[in-house]
Amino acid sequence: MTSIAGAVIAAKWVCAFLGDPQGPTPLGRYQEEWESVFLGEMKSMLRLRGILEKLSNDDLDGIVGALSAPKLAQKLSKSDFDFHASAVLGALGIPGLLKVAKVVASAEVRSLLTET
């Protein structure tokens, strides 16, 4: 569940159910709404996690370096807590994304070369 926003969705559908417990169950609609709001973000976070798990400590240091710009911290402090991947990717901008992509691509190439 994702923080307060998920609780707001749940409360909305519980209140609808309590208002008309004999009617069609709105509780099933909770899952639909939750997925429409959060599923894309969750999938993005899982993809990012898969990438990060493959990186070495040096690679992670490179990404932290790309993420440590003061302007980025300021942008992130004003972003929506429930949407981490979107916030980070949006705050990085093109130059930051290119730095991170370079680190990830280098790690992937190293991984391919060591596997063969």
JOSUL-V394544 format. One record per residue. N is the residue number from 1. PHI is phi in whole degrees, 0 to 359 (NA if undefined). OMEGA is omega in degrees with one decimal (* if undefined). D_CENTER is the distance of its C-alpha to the mean C-alpha in whole Angstrom. Layout:
N&PHI&OMEGA&D_CENTER / N&PHI&OMEGA&D_CENTER
This chain:
1&NA&-176.9&13 / 2&254&171.3&10 / 3&37&-173.3&13 / 4&292&-177.3&16 / 5&300&176.9&14 / 6&294&178.2&15 / 7&293&178.2&18 / 8&296&178.0&19 / 9&297&-180.0&19 / 10&298&-179.2&20 / 11&298&179.2&23 / 12&301&-176.3&24 / 13&282&174.0&25 / 14&294&178.0&27 / 15&298&177.8&29 / 16&297&179.0&29 / 17&294&-179.3&30 / 18&295&178.7&33 / 19&289&-178.4&34 / 20&209&-176.0&35 / 21&294&179.8&35 / 22&272&-177.5&38 / 23&284&177.0&36 / 24&299&-172.7&33 / 25&292&177.5&30 / 26&279&-177.9&27 / 27&295&175.2&25 / 28&294&179.6&24 / 29&288&177.3&23 / 30&304&-178.1&20 / 31&299&178.8&19 / 32&300&-178.1&19 / 33&292&179.1&18 / 34&302&180.0&15 / 35&296&-179.6&14 / 36&294&-179.1&14 / 37&272&-168.2&12 / 38&247&-171.6&9 / 39&298&179.0&10 / 40&299&178.7&8 / 41&296&-179.9&5 / 42&297&178.4&6 / 43&295&177.4&7 / 44&298&-179.7&5 / 45&296&177.7&4 / 46&294&176.8&8 / 47&297&179.0&9 / 48&298&178.9&8 / 49&297&178.1&9 / 50&300&177.9&12 / 51&293&-176.9&13 / 52&296&-179.5&13 / 53&296&-177.8&15 / 54&273&-173.2&18 / 55&276&175.4&18 / 56&280&176.6&21 / 57&299&178.6&21 / 58&296&177.5&23 / 59&298&179.1&20 / 60&297&175.5&17 / 61&299&178.2&20 / 62&296&178.6&20 / 63&290&177.6&16 / 64&299&176.7&17 / 65&299&178.6&20 / 66&292&-177.3&18 / 67&271&-171.9&15 / 68&269&179.0&18 / 69&296&-179.5&20 / 70&304&179.7&21 / 71&296&179.1&20 / 72&295&178.8&16 / 73&300&179.0&16 / 74&295&178.9&18 / 75&296&-179.2&16 / 76&294&-179.4&13 / 77&294&179.9&15 / 78&257&-176.4&16 / 79&270&-179.7&12 / 80&281&-177.9&11 / 81&301&-175.9&10 / 82&283&-175.1&8 / 83&232&-175.2&5 / 84&297&-176.4&4 / 85&299&179.9&3 / 86&298&-178.9&6 / 87&296&-178.2&8 / 88&294&-178.7&8 / 89&297&178.3&9 / 90&292&-178.1&11 / 91&287&-179.7&13 / 92&297&-174.7&14 / 93&71&-176.8&16 / 94&298&-179.3&18 / 95&300&179.5&20 / 96&293&177.5&17 / 97&298&178.8&15 / 98&294&177.6&19 / 99&297&-179.6&19 / 100&294&179.4&16 / 101&299&178.8&17 / 102&297&179.1&20 / 103&297&-178.0&19 / 104&295&179.8&17 / 105&297&178.3&20 / 106&298&179.5&23 / 107&295&179.5&21 / 108&295&178.9&21 / 109&296&177.1&25 / 110&302&-179.8&26 / 111&298&178.6&25 / 112&297&-178.3&26 / 113&291&-178.5&30 / 114&278&179.9&30 / 115&281&-176.0&29 / 116&268&*&32
